[in-house]
Amino acid sequence: MQVLLKNADVFSGGFCSPKDLIINGAADAPVTVDCSGFTVFPGFADVHVHLREPGFSFKETIRTGTLAAAHGGYTDVCAMPNLNPVPDSPAHLALQTALIERDAAVRVHPYGAITVGEAGETLADMAGLAESVVAFSDDGRGVQHEERMLQAMREAKRFGKIIAAHCEDNSLLHGGYIHDGAYARSHGHRGICSASEYAQIERDLRLAAKTGCSYHVCHISAKESVALIREAKRAGVDVTCETAPHYLLLCEDDLQEDGRFKMNPPLRSASDRDALLEGLCDGTIDMIATDHAPHTAEEKGRGLEKSLMGIIGLETAFPLLYTYLVKTGVISLDKLIALLHDNPCRRFGIGGSFPENCTVFDLSAQYEIDPDKFLSMGRATPFAGKTVFGKCMLTFCGGQIAYRDESIRV
């Protein structure tokens, strides 16, 4: 049967046109939903999500993570491989895919690891994994050895796969846990220098140019990273990159002595944030990913120094970006949809047909972000209490209802 979305403003090519949309297979009996005043977008895609299963289901599960994704308007998420076991072989990947097939509310595209156990020493079974993974990454850890990354890029090139790199030079960390800036110095914290990020990006860009590998840089946070990637694109290197909402909307000036403000890479300076916004506007930054990284309340309740790194973001990304970038005129709504759907889907070969894969938002709805209303098991967000516009009302994935606001009768 079908759901009729009546009088919806359908977003296409930068414009919204009132239409009636039919979603086939979404209900047991024909249903009409009055969508007057609502806007329909293609389902969003997040190429950087931690679903924590298998191995860490006390933080998040495939089920709760994908329900959170649907609540945020996402129909496709790419799941990072820092799991137990790490998906570094077909047998290990099979444990993850079995959970995905059983429990996922939206499409989940798993990453394969670059190295065995993400330990950075021996290459994973990239040949055995290539057909079943969206890309290769050791996210959470930078590949420290240049020769190992060179080998990985050559293998990825051979199989037509992307290397998605968490760029972090361990030799430059010196026990730091927030940005090495004014806040760290004035509050007695150990800092993480920007060079720990951009030095590996510089190395990898050189290797990508040498191998012709499709290369993607995860969660960039530093102005030097933006400049390096901009120049590499001009030189013809096959590189894309992402940043996250928190790096675009916050900086070290917003830090509080609270684990909700601790993530890796850290919130950097205002000048870094401004460079990221510039890179977003000029096309250097191709997409926005959340780096959704749930932890338990206890793990995030130890302050800046001792809390684990990572915050959640699937359920807040669109309203935050719409409110603080689109409504303020920094970027257009068309640009935001390109960053959340068009570009990640094109680069990673994911996404589905419209309207079977879409999300419906009430852009006029205003509310405060309340972590207690999240569907994710995680609660740690620096945006708690922020006022935003844009409430997800419905998300369809593959013609099925993945999320429905309680006010919608179906």
C-alpha positions in Angstrom: 0.0 0.0 0.0 1.0 3.6 0.0 1.3 6.9 1.9 0.2 10.1 0.1 2.1 13.2 1.3 -0.3 15.9 0.3 0.5 19.6 -0.3 4.2 19.1 0.6 6.8 21.6 -0.4 9.2 19.4 -2.4 12.8 20.7 -2.4 14.5 20.4 -5.8 17.2 22.4 -7.4 17.1 25.1 -4.8 13.4 25.6 -5.0 10.4 24.2 -3.2 7.3 23.3 -5.2 4.0 22.2 -3.6 3.3 18.7 -4.7 1.5 15.5 -3.7 4.0 12.6 -3.3 3.2 9.0 -3.2 5.4 6.6 -1.2 4.7 3.1 -2.2 4.9 0.2 0.3 5.0 2.4 3.4 1.7 1.5 5.0 -0.6 -1.5 5.4 -3.5 0.6 4.0 -3.6 3.8 2.0 -2.9 6.8 4.2 -2.9 10.5 3.5 -0.7 12.8 5.5 -1.4 16.5 5.2 2.1 18.0 4.7 1.0 21.6 4.3 3.9 23.8 5.6 6.3 20.9 5.6 9.4 20.5 3.3 10.5 17.2 1.7 14.2 16.6 1.2 16.1 13.6 -0.2 17.2 11.4 2.6 20.5 12.7 4.1 23.8 10.7 4.0 26.4 10.7 6.8 29.7 9.1 5.8 31.1 9.2 9.4 29.1 7.4 12.1 30.1 5.2 15.0 27.3 2.6 15.7 29.4 0.8 18.3 28.2 -2.7 17.4 29.6 -5.3 17.6 31.7 -5.0 20.7 30.4 -1.8 22.4 26.6 -2.2 22.6 26.6 -0.5 26.1 27.3 2.7 24.2 25.0 2.3 21.1 23.5 -0.5 19.0 22.8 -0.8 15.3 19.2 -0.4 16.2 19.4 2.7 18.4 22.0 4.4 16.2 20.0 4.0 13.0 16.8 5.1 14.7 18.7 8.2 15.7 19.8 8.6 12.1 16.2 8.4 10.9 15.1 10.9 13.5 17.7 13.3 12.1 16.6 12.8 8.5 19.3 10.3 7.4 18.6 7.3 5.2 22.2 6.3 4.7 25.1 6.1 7.2 28.6 4.8 6.8 29.7 2.9 9.9 33.3 3.3 11.1 35.3 0.2 11.9 36.6 0.8 15.4 34.6 -2.2 16.7 35.3 -5.5 18.4 36.1 -7.4 16.3 37.5 -4.9 13.9 36.1 -5.6 10.4 39.6 -6.4 9.0 38.5 -9.7 7.3 35.4 -11.1 5.7 34.7 -13.2 8.8 34.8 -10.3 11.1 32.8 -8.1 8.8 30.1 -10.8 8.6 29.4 -10.4 12.4 28.6 -6.7 11.8 26.6 -7.2 8.6 24.4 -9.8 10.3 23.5 -7.2 13.0 22.9 -4.6 10.3 20.6 -6.9 8.3 18.6 -7.8 11.5 18.3 -4.4 13.2 19.0 -1.4 11.0 16.3 1.2 10.5 18.1 2.9 7.6 20.8 1.7 5.2 24.2 1.1 6.8 27.3 1.0 4.7 30.2 -0.5 6.7 33.8 0.6 6.4 36.6 -2.0 6.2 39.7 -1.4 8.3 42.9 -0.4 6.6 45.1 -2.4 9.0 44.6 -5.5 11.1 42.9 -4.5 14.4 43.5 -0.9 13.3 46.9 -1.4 14.8 48.7 0.3 11.9 51.1 -2.6 11.2 49.7 -5.2 8.8 47.3 -4.4 6.0 43.8 -5.8 6.5 42.4 -8.3 4.0 41.5 -5.5 1.6 41.0 -7.9 -1.3 38.5 -10.0 0.6 36.6 -7.0 2.0 36.5 -4.7 -1.1 33.2 -5.9 -2.6 31.4 -5.6 0.8 32.6 -2.3 2.2 31.9 1.3 1.2 35.6 2.4 1.8 38.6 1.7 4.0 39.5 3.6 7.2 41.3 3.2 10.5 39.2 5.9 12.0 40.0 6.7 15.5 43.7 6.2 14.7 46.0 7.7 12.1 48.1 5.3 10.1 51.5 6.3 11.4 53.8 4.5 8.9 54.1 6.1 5.5 55.0 2.9 3.8 51.8 1.2 5.2 49.6 4.0 3.9 51.3 3.9 0.5 50.6 0.1 0.4 47.0 0.7 1.4 46.4 3.4 -1.2 47.8 1.1 -3.9 45.4 -1.6 -2.8 42.5 0.7 -2.6 43.3 2.0 -6.1 43.4 -1.6 -7.4 39.9 -2.2 -6.1 38.4 1.2 -6.9 37.8 2.0 -3.2 38.3 5.2 -1.2 40.8 5.6 1.6 39.1 7.7 4.3 41.8 8.8 6.7 41.7 9.9 10.3 44.8 12.1 10.2 46.7 12.2 13.4 50.4 12.1 14.0 50.8 10.4 17.4 54.3 11.9 17.8 52.9 15.4 18.0 50.1 14.7 20.6 52.2 14.9 23.8 49.3 13.8 26.0 47.0 16.6 24.8 43.2 16.4 24.9 41.9 19.8 23.8 43.2 22.3 21.3 46.6 23.8 22.1 45.4 27.3 22.3 44.4 30.1 24.7 41.8 28.1 26.6 44.3 25.2 27.3 47.0 27.6 28.5 44.7 29.7 30.7 43.0 26.6 32.3 46.1 24.4 32.7 45.1 21.8 30.1 47.5 19.9 27.8 46.9 20.8 24.2 46.8 19.1 20.9 48.6 21.1 18.2 47.0 21.6 14.7 50.1 20.1 13.1 49.2 16.7 14.5 46.3 16.8 12.0 47.7 18.7 9.0 51.1 17.0 8.9 49.5 13.6 8.1 47.1 15.3 5.6 50.2 16.7 3.8 51.8 13.3 3.8 48.7 11.5 2.5 48.0 14.1 -0.2 51.5 13.5 -1.5 50.8 9.7 -1.5 47.4 10.1 -3.1 49.0 12.2 -5.9 51.6 9.4 -6.4 49.2 6.5 -6.4 46.1 8.1 -8.0 44.0 6.7 -5.1 40.7 8.2 -4.2 41.4 9.9 -0.9 39.0 11.3 1.7 40.0 13.3 4.7 37.8 12.8 7.8 36.7 15.5 10.2 39.1 18.4 9.3 39.3 21.0 12.0 42.4 23.2 11.2 42.9 26.1 8.9 46.1 24.6 7.5 44.1 21.4 6.6 41.7 23.5 4.5 44.6 25.2 2.7 46.4 22.0 1.9 43.2 20.3 0.5 42.3 23.4 -1.5 45.7 23.4 -3.1 45.7 19.6 -3.7 42.3 19.9 -5.5 43.7 22.7 -7.7 46.6 20.3 -8.5 44.3 17.6 -9.6 44.6 15.2 -6.6 41.5 13.0 -6.2 40.7 14.2 -2.8 37.5 15.1 -0.9 37.0 16.0 2.8 34.4 16.4 5.5 34.0 18.5 8.6 31.4 18.3 11.3 28.8 20.7 12.6 30.6 21.4 15.9 33.7 22.6 14.1 31.6 25.0 12.0 29.6 26.4 14.8 31.9 26.3 17.9 35.5 27.0 18.7 37.8 26.9 21.8 36.1 30.1 23.0 33.0 28.0 23.7 34.7 25.4 25.8 33.4 24.5 29.2 34.9 22.2 31.9 32.6 19.4 30.7 33.1 16.2 28.7 30.4 17.3 26.3 33.0 19.6 24.8 35.7 16.9 24.3 36.1 15.4 20.8 38.9 14.3 18.5 40.0 16.5 16.7 39.3 19.1 19.3 37.5 22.4 18.9 40.1 24.8 17.6 40.5 28.6 17.4 38.0 31.0 16.0 40.3 31.5 13.0 40.2 27.8 12.3 36.4 27.9 12.5 36.3 30.8 10.1 38.7 29.0 7.6 36.4 26.0 7.7 33.4 28.2 6.9 35.3 29.7 4.0 36.2 26.2 2.8 32.6 25.2 3.0 31.5 28.2 0.9 34.2 27.9 -1.8 33.8 24.1 -2.2 37.0 23.0 -0.6 35.0 21.1 2.0 32.7 18.6 0.1 30.4 17.4 2.8 29.3 17.6 6.4 29.4 14.4 8.5 28.5 14.2 12.2 31.2 11.9 13.6 28.4 10.6 15.8 30.3 9.0 18.6 28.2 7.9 21.6 29.6 7.0 25.0 28.0 6.3 28.3 27.1 9.1 30.8 29.9 7.9 33.1 32.5 8.0 30.3 31.5 11.5 29.4 31.1 12.8 33.0 34.7 13.0 34.0 35.5 16.6 32.8 37.6 17.8 30.0 40.8 15.9 31.0 39.4 12.4 31.7 36.2 12.0 29.7 36.4 9.9 26.6 36.6 11.8 23.3 33.5 12.0 21.1 30.0 13.5 21.0 26.8 12.6 19.2 25.3 14.4 16.3 22.8 12.6 14.1 19.7 14.0 15.6 20.9 17.6 15.8 23.0 18.2 12.6 20.3 19.4 10.2 18.5 21.8 12.7 21.8 23.3 13.9 23.1 23.8 10.4 19.8 25.1 9.1 19.4 27.5 12.0 22.9 28.9 12.3 24.2 28.7 8.7 21.2 28.8 6.4 18.9 31.2 8.3 21.8 33.5 9.0 22.7 33.6 5.3 26.2 31.9 5.5 25.1 29.3 3.0 22.0 28.6 1.0 19.6 25.7 1.7 20.5 24.3 -1.6 24.2 24.2 -0.5 23.3 22.5 2.7 21.4 19.8 0.9 24.4 19.3 -1.4 26.6 18.9 1.7 24.3 16.5 3.4 23.0 14.5 0.4 24.3 15.2 -3.1 28.0 15.2 -2.5 28.4 12.3 0.0 26.1 10.1 -2.1 28.0 10.9 -5.3 31.5 10.4 -3.7 30.7 7.2 -1.8 28.2 5.7 -4.2 25.4 5.5 -1.7 21.8 6.8 -1.4 18.5 5.7 -2.9 15.8 6.9 -5.2 13.4 9.7 -4.4 10.7 9.8 -3.0 11.1 6.3 -1.5 14.1 7.7 0.4 13.2 11.1 1.8 12.8 13.1 4.9 10.0 15.5 5.9 10.8 18.6 8.0 8.8 21.3 9.6 11.2 24.2 9.1 9.1 26.6 11.1 9.2 24.5 14.2 11.3 26.1 17.0 12.5 24.2 20.0 15.4 23.6 22.4 17.7 20.7 21.9 16.9 18.2 24.7 19.2 15.1 24.9 16.6 13.3 26.9 14.5 13.2 23.7 17.2 11.5 21.6 16.7 8.0 20.2 20.5 7.5 20.5 21.8 5.9 23.6 24.3 8.7 23.7 23.5 12.0 25.4 26.7 14.1 25.2 26.3 17.1 23.0 27.7 20.6 23.4 24.5 21.9 21.9 22.1 20.9 24.7 19.7 23.8 25.3 20.4 25.5 22.0 17.3 26.9 20.3 16.9 25.6 16.7 14.5 25.5 13.8 13.6 22.4 11.8 11.9 19.4 13.2 11.9 16.0 11.5 8.4 14.8 11.0 8.9 11.7 8.8 11.7 9.7 7.3 11.2 7.1 4.6 13.9 4.6 3.8 13.4 2.2 0.9 9.7 3.0 0.9 9.3 2.2 4.6 8.7 4.5 7.5 12.0 4.7 9.4 10.9 7.6 11.7 7.6 9.2 12.4 6.9 12.1 14.8 4.2 11.2 17.3 1.9 14.0 15.8 1.8 12.2 12.5 -1.0 9.7 12.1 -0.2 6.8 9.8 
